[in-house]
């Protein structure tokens, strides 16, 4: 056998012999691992059985006792340390949670107090604002009251005067009665005051309207019994055409009626006379178709009363002018017209009398 082969075989044998203990160690280690695994499995099975025997809700001490039997010391120490750490952490968390709750509660209380304070301040501001508005309103009321003009004192009633038949001035009382206007002379004697002063503007207007009404009444007394009343009414109602168809006497009567009405209504109202007012005055003062003699006489008496009122309002001088119109002839060169028996009546107009003709 060659030497080289011999050396190779020797070396192979030596290598096998050296590798045998290593394989044995490896096999022993594997067996120990298997045994340790089987032991751990048995311990785990036993621990599970004991844990199951503790019931569904075991306490911490029972769990620790079972763990101490089966778990290694280091594992138990680590578990207990971890448990203690968890307990401390839990307690710390609870403390922190309680502290956070207390802090949140304190913050909530402070916020509520702030809201209550703000609400109280707003309420006080509103009350103050309302008080300021009330004060401003009162100031405005006082200012308006100070700017309001003082009430006008009642004005004394204008003195209304008239005259008697002798031309003395009379004071017209509120009830319509009269009393003489006098002045006191020596010895306590009171003497009536004669109406010797110029006419006022009011008296002048009353004299103007009075003379116009007196003149119109003279025309009516002279002609109204001579005209046909229905024809007069028809002519007045148809305007210019009807006026052209009326006789001269009818036209004069129509003009006298209009002049009388204008004088009376102008004195009473001073305004423009409407058609309705004119128609009512015609019914009041002038004969209408179908009027009885008594009604005609009453309407003439109404005209006399109107003229008498003008004479009183115009004063002594105006009454003299109105009386002159009554006394003068209707037309120049003709005698004065006396009322016929139908027209006769009794009345007084500023100092004169109209007496019936025998």
Backbone torsions as a table, in degrees:
resi	resn	phi	psi	omega
1	UNK	NA	132.5	-179.6
2	UNK	-69.1	157.2	-176.8
3	UNK	-67.0	-35.9	-178.5
4	UNK	-65.0	-37.2	179.7
5	UNK	-70.6	-35.5	-179.6
6	UNK	-64.6	-41.1	-179.1
7	UNK	-67.2	-39.1	179.7
8	UNK	-64.0	-40.9	-179.5
9	UNK	-68.0	-36.8	179.7
10	UNK	-65.1	-45.7	-179.9
11	UNK	-62.6	-37.9	178.3
12	UNK	-64.4	-40.3	179.4
13	UNK	-65.7	-41.8	-179.3
14	UNK	-64.2	-37.5	-179.8
15	UNK	-67.2	-38.8	178.3
16	UNK	-63.8	-42.1	-179.1
17	UNK	-65.1	-37.2	179.5
18	UNK	-71.7	-31.6	-177.9
19	UNK	-79.0	-19.3	-177.5
20	UNK	-62.5	-47.5	179.8
21	UNK	-61.9	-36.5	-179.6
22	UNK	-64.5	-38.1	179.2
23	UNK	-68.6	-34.4	179.5
24	UNK	-67.4	-40.8	177.9
25	UNK	-63.4	-40.5	179.2
26	UNK	-63.6	-41.6	179.6
27	UNK	-66.7	-38.3	178.9
28	UNK	-65.8	-40.5	178.3
29	UNK	-62.7	-40.3	-179.6
30	UNK	-65.2	-38.8	179.0
31	UNK	-65.9	-38.7	178.8
32	UNK	-64.8	-38.9	178.2
33	UNK	-63.7	-41.5	179.7
34	UNK	-65.0	-41.0	179.6
35	UNK	-66.2	-40.5	179.2
36	UNK	-64.9	-37.4	-179.7
37	UNK	-66.4	-42.5	-179.9
38	UNK	-67.4	-35.1	178.3
39	UNK	-68.1	-40.7	179.3
40	UNK	-65.5	-36.8	179.9
41	UNK	-66.5	-41.5	179.5
42	UNK	-66.0	-41.9	178.9
43	UNK	-62.9	-41.2	179.8
44	UNK	-64.1	-39.4	179.1
45	UNK	-66.0	-40.6	179.8
46	UNK	-66.8	-39.4	-179.8
47	UNK	-66.0	-38.8	179.5
48	UNK	-64.7	-39.1	180.0
49	UNK	-63.6	-44.8	-180.0
50	UNK	-66.8	-37.3	176.8
51	UNK	-63.6	-38.7	178.2
52	UNK	-66.0	-32.9	-179.3
53	UNK	-70.6	-18.8	179.8
54	UNK	-71.3	-15.3	-179.8
55	UNK	98.1	178.6	-176.0
56	UNK	-73.2	-23.7	-175.9
57	UNK	-130.0	69.5	-179.6
58	UNK	-73.4	152.7	177.3
59	UNK	-84.3	172.6	-174.7
60	UNK	-69.2	-35.4	-178.8
61	UNK	-65.8	-41.0	179.1
62	UNK	-64.7	-42.0	177.8
63	UNK	-63.1	-39.8	179.3
64	UNK	-66.7	-38.1	179.4
65	UNK	-63.3	-44.0	179.1
66	UNK	-64.9	-42.1	-179.7
67	UNK	-64.9	-34.7	-180.0
68	UNK	-66.2	-29.8	-178.9
69	UNK	-73.7	-35.4	-169.3
70	UNK	-112.4	-23.9	-176.7
71	UNK	-89.9	147.9	175.0
72	UNK	-62.1	160.1	-177.3
73	UNK	-62.0	-43.0	-179.6
74	UNK	-63.0	-38.8	179.9
75	UNK	-65.7	-40.4	179.6
76	UNK	-65.1	-42.8	179.6
77	UNK	-62.4	-44.0	178.8
78	UNK	-62.4	-41.6	180.0
79	UNK	-64.3	-45.2	179.9
80	UNK	-64.5	-40.4	178.3
81	UNK	-61.9	-43.1	178.9
82	UNK	-64.7	-38.1	178.8
83	UNK	-65.2	-43.2	178.2
84	UNK	-63.3	-41.2	178.6
85	UNK	-61.7	-42.4	178.8
86	UNK	-63.0	-39.7	179.9
87	UNK	-63.5	-45.7	178.5
88	UNK	-61.5	-43.9	179.4
89	UNK	-62.5	-40.3	178.8
90	UNK	-64.0	-44.2	178.2
91	UNK	-62.7	-41.9	177.9
92	UNK	-62.2	-41.2	178.3
93	UNK	-62.8	-42.2	177.7
94	UNK	-61.4	-42.3	178.5
95	UNK	-62.1	-44.8	179.1
96	UNK	-63.1	-40.0	179.1
97	UNK	-63.4	-43.4	178.4
98	UNK	-63.4	-41.2	178.6
99	UNK	-63.4	-41.2	178.7
100	UNK	-64.6	-39.9	177.9
101	UNK	-63.0	-43.6	178.2
102	UNK	-62.7	-41.4	179.2
103	UNK	-65.2	-42.4	178.0
104	UNK	-63.5	-40.8	178.9
105	UNK	-64.3	-41.3	178.6
106	UNK	-63.6	-42.4	178.0
107	UNK	-62.8	-41.6	178.7
108	UNK	-63.7	-43.0	178.3
109	UNK	-62.4	-43.2	178.9
110	UNK	-63.5	-40.3	178.6
111	UNK	-63.6	-42.1	178.4
112	UNK	-64.0	-40.5	177.8
113	UNK	-63.5	-41.0	177.3
114	UNK	-62.6	-42.3	178.2
115	UNK	-63.6	-41.2	178.5
116	UNK	-63.8	-41.5	178.2
117	UNK	-64.2	-42.6	178.7
118	UNK	-63.6	-42.6	178.4
119	UNK	-62.5	-39.9	178.7
120	UNK	-65.7	-41.1	177.6
121	UNK	-63.7	-41.5	178.0
122	UNK	-63.2	-41.5	178.5
123	UNK	-62.2	-43.0	178.0
124	UNK	-65.2	-39.0	177.5
125	UNK	-63.3	-40.2	179.3
126	UNK	-65.7	-42.2	178.4
127	UNK	-64.2	-40.2	178.0
128	UNK	-64.1	-43.4	179.1
129	UNK	-62.7	-41.5	178.0
130	UNK	-63.2	-41.4	178.2
131	UNK	-63.3	-40.1	177.8
132	UNK	-64.5	-41.1	178.3
133	UNK	-63.8	-41.9	178.3
134	UNK	-62.4	-41.0	179.4
135	UNK	-64.9	-41.8	178.3
136	UNK	-63.7	-39.2	178.2
137	UNK	-63.9	-42.7	178.3
138	UNK	-64.0	-38.7	177.7
139	UNK	-62.8	-40.7	178.3
140	UNK	-65.1	-38.7	179.3
141	UNK	-64.5	-42.9	178.8
142	UNK	-64.5	-40.2	179.0
143	UNK	-64.1	-43.5	178.6
144	UNK	-63.0	-39.3	178.7
145	UNK	-65.0	-36.2	179.6
146	UNK	-71.7	-29.5	179.0
147	UNK	-83.5	-17.7	-179.3
148	UNK	-68.6	131.9	-179.8
149	UNK	-64.4	147.8	179.3
150	UNK	-63.6	144.0	179.9
151	UNK	-59.7	136.2	-179.7
152	UNK	-70.9	125.7	178.8
153	UNK	-65.2	149.9	179.6
154	UNK	-59.1	129.4	-179.3
155	UNK	-79.6	141.9	178.3
156	UNK	-65.5	146.0	-179.2
157	UNK	-69.6	130.7	179.1
158	UNK	-58.3	138.9	-179.5
159	UNK	-73.8	122.4	179.3
160	UNK	-101.2	127.1	-176.1
161	UNK	-120.2	154.9	171.9
162	UNK	-145.4	-176.4	-179.0
163	UNK	-130.3	156.3	175.2
164	UNK	-97.5	-171.6	-176.4
165	UNK	-66.9	-25.4	179.2
166	UNK	-87.5	-1.3	179.2
167	UNK	88.2	8.9	177.4
168	UNK	-82.4	146.5	-178.5
169	UNK	-79.0	140.5	178.3
170	UNK	-122.4	144.0	175.3
171	UNK	-92.7	128.5	179.3
172	UNK	-88.9	117.5	178.9
173	UNK	-75.6	161.1	179.2
174	UNK	-58.0	-27.6	-179.3
175	UNK	-86.9	4.4	178.1
176	UNK	97.6	-14.5	177.1
177	UNK	-76.2	165.8	-178.2
178	UNK	-125.3	158.6	173.9
179	UNK	-145.8	148.1	-174.6
180	UNK	-68.0	142.9	173.7
181	UNK	-90.3	116.6	-172.7
182	UNK	-125.3	164.8	170.6
183	UNK	-129.7	147.1	-175.3
184	UNK	-88.6	129.4	177.6
185	UNK	-109.4	-171.1	-178.0
186	UNK	-61.9	145.2	-179.9
187	UNK	78.0	14.1	179.3
188	UNK	74.4	14.2	179.3
189	UNK	-83.3	132.6	177.6
190	UNK	-103.2	127.1	-176.8
191	UNK	-114.7	134.4	178.0
192	UNK	-61.6	146.4	178.9
193	UNK	-93.2	122.7	-180.0
194	UNK	-78.4	152.4	-179.4
195	UNK	-85.2	76.2	-178.2
196	UNK	-109.6	8.6	-179.3
197	UNK	-88.0	157.2	177.1
198	UNK	-62.4	153.4	179.0
199	UNK	-68.1	143.5	173.0
200	UNK	-78.7	173.2	178.2
201	UNK	-61.1	-40.1	178.8
202	UNK	-64.7	-43.9	179.4
203	UNK	-65.4	-36.4	178.8
204	UNK	-63.7	-42.8	177.8
205	UNK	-64.7	-40.4	179.0
206	UNK	-64.0	-38.5	177.7
207	UNK	-65.7	-40.2	178.7
208	UNK	-61.5	-50.5	-179.8
209	UNK	-66.5	-32.9	179.8
210	UNK	-67.3	-43.2	178.6
211	UNK	-66.0	-37.9	177.5
212	UNK	-64.0	-44.0	179.8
213	UNK	-67.7	-36.4	178.4
214	UNK	-65.8	-42.4	178.4
215	UNK	-64.6	-42.6	178.8
216	UNK	-63.8	-39.1	179.4
217	UNK	-63.8	-36.6	176.8
218	UNK	-61.3	-42.3	179.1
219	UNK	-64.8	-43.9	-178.4
220	UNK	-64.1	-41.5	178.8
221	UNK	-63.5	-33.7	-177.2
222	UNK	-78.5	-29.3	-168.2
223	UNK	-122.7	-18.9	-170.7
224	UNK	-66.8	-24.7	176.5
225	UNK	-81.2	-8.2	-176.5
226	UNK	-101.3	-9.1	-177.8
227	UNK	-103.5	156.7	178.0
228	UNK	-85.1	112.3	-172.4
229	UNK	-62.1	-44.2	177.8
230	UNK	-60.4	-40.0	178.2
231	UNK	-65.4	-36.8	177.6
232	UNK	-63.4	-43.0	-179.7
233	UNK	-65.5	-40.2	178.6
234	UNK	-65.5	-42.2	179.3
235	UNK	-63.9	-40.6	178.2
236	UNK	-67.0	-30.8	-176.8
237	UNK	-79.0	-20.2	-174.8
238	UNK	-102.4	12.0	172.4
239	UNK	71.1	-140.7	-173.8
240	UNK	-64.3	-36.9	180.0
241	UNK	-64.9	-45.8	178.5
242	UNK	-65.3	-35.7	178.2
243	UNK	-64.2	-35.9	178.8
244	UNK	-68.7	-27.7	-178.9
245	UNK	-86.2	-10.6	-179.0
246	UNK	-78.9	154.5	176.5
247	UNK	-74.5	171.1	179.8
248	UNK	-62.6	-40.5	179.7
249	UNK	-65.2	-40.5	178.5
250	UNK	-63.9	-40.4	178.6
251	UNK	-65.5	-38.9	178.9
252	UNK	-67.0	-40.8	177.7
253	UNK	-63.7	-42.3	179.9
254	UNK	-62.2	-42.5	179.5
255	UNK	-67.1	-38.2	179.2
256	UNK	-65.7	-40.0	177.4
257	UNK	-60.7	-45.4	-178.9
258	UNK	-64.2	-41.9	-179.5
259	UNK	-65.2	-40.1	179.3
260	UNK	-64.6	-45.9	-179.2
261	UNK	-63.7	-43.5	179.2
262	UNK	-60.6	-41.1	-179.2
263	UNK	-64.4	-45.3	-176.2
264	UNK	-69.2	-48.1	-175.4
265	UNK	-72.5	-31.9	176.5
266	UNK	-65.0	-39.5	178.5
267	UNK	-67.7	-36.2	-176.7
268	UNK	-74.8	-45.7	-173.8
269	UNK	-113.0	-30.8	-177.6
270	UNK	73.5	3.5	-177.6
271	UNK	-106.9	178.2	177.6
272	UNK	-67.1	137.5	-176.1
273	UNK	-88.2	124.9	178.9
274	UNK	-82.5	164.4	178.6
275	UNK	-62.0	-37.5	179.8
276	UNK	-64.9	-42.0	178.0
277	UNK	-64.2	-40.6	179.7
278	UNK	-64.2	-41.4	179.2
279	UNK	-65.3	-40.1	178.4
280	UNK	-65.0	-39.1	179.1
281	UNK	-66.1	-37.6	176.7
282	UNK	-61.8	-42.1	176.9
283	UNK	-63.7	-30.3	-175.8
284	UNK	-80.7	-37.1	-168.7
285	UNK	-110.9	-17.9	-170.5
286	UNK	-124.2	150.0	178.5
287	UNK	-63.2	142.5	177.8
288	UNK	-121.4	158.6	179.1
289	UNK	-57.2	129.5	179.1
290	UNK	94.1	-5.4	178.5
291	UNK	-67.0	139.7	176.4
292	UNK	-78.5	162.5	177.8
293	UNK	-56.6	-37.2	179.7
294	UNK	-64.7	-38.7	178.5
295	UNK	-67.6	-39.2	178.4
296	UNK	-62.4	-43.0	179.1
297	UNK	-65.2	-37.3	178.9
298	UNK	-65.6	-38.7	179.1
299	UNK	-68.6	-37.0	174.6
300	UNK	-63.6	-38.2	177.4
301	UNK	-64.5	-36.4	176.2
302	UNK	-62.5	-38.7	177.4
303	UNK	-66.2	-39.9	178.0
304	UNK	-61.6	-41.0	179.0
305	UNK	-64.4	-37.8	178.1
306	UNK	-64.9	-42.7	179.0
307	UNK	-65.6	-39.2	177.4
308	UNK	-61.1	-39.0	176.7
309	UNK	-63.9	-41.7	176.5
310	UNK	-60.1	-40.8	-178.7
311	UNK	-64.1	-38.9	178.7
312	UNK	-67.6	-41.0	-177.3
313	UNK	-73.3	-26.2	-176.6
314	UNK	-84.0	-6.6	178.6
315	UNK	81.6	-178.5	-176.0
316	UNK	-61.2	-43.5	-178.3
317	UNK	-67.8	-41.5	177.0
318	UNK	-65.1	-36.5	178.2
319	UNK	-63.7	-36.4	177.9
320	UNK	-65.3	-40.7	179.4
321	UNK	-64.4	-41.8	-180.0
322	UNK	-65.9	-40.1	179.0
323	UNK	-64.1	-35.4	178.8
324	UNK	-64.3	-38.1	177.4
325	UNK	-62.5	-41.3	-179.8
326	UNK	-65.5	-38.5	-174.2
327	UNK	-80.6	-26.4	-176.9
328	UNK	-74.8	157.6	177.1
329	UNK	-63.2	156.3	178.4
330	UNK	-63.5	-43.0	176.2
331	UNK	-127.6	149.5	178.4
332	UNK	-57.0	136.7	177.8
333	UNK	85.9	1.9	179.5
334	UNK	-115.6	152.1	179.8
335	UNK	-69.3	158.5	177.4
336	UNK	-63.0	144.6	-176.1
337	UNK	-90.1	123.8	173.0
338	UNK	-99.8	148.8	-179.6
339	UNK	-65.4	142.5	175.8
340	UNK	-74.1	169.4	177.6
341	UNK	-55.7	-32.4	179.1
342	UNK	-69.8	-31.2	-175.2
343	UNK	-92.6	-5.7	-172.1
344	UNK	-64.4	143.1	175.1
345	UNK	-164.3	168.2	-178.8
346	UNK	-113.6	132.8	178.7
347	UNK	-165.5	171.6	178.6
348	UNK	-130.1	134.6	-178.6
349	UNK	-134.7	88.2	174.5
350	UNK	62.5	28.3	174.5
351	UNK	119.3	-9.5	176.1
352	UNK	-112.3	165.3	-178.8
353	UNK	-125.5	141.8	172.3
354	UNK	-107.7	116.9	-176.0
355	UNK	-112.5	152.2	179.4
356	UNK	-68.5	147.6	176.8
357	UNK	-81.1	131.6	-178.7
358	UNK	-68.8	NA	NA
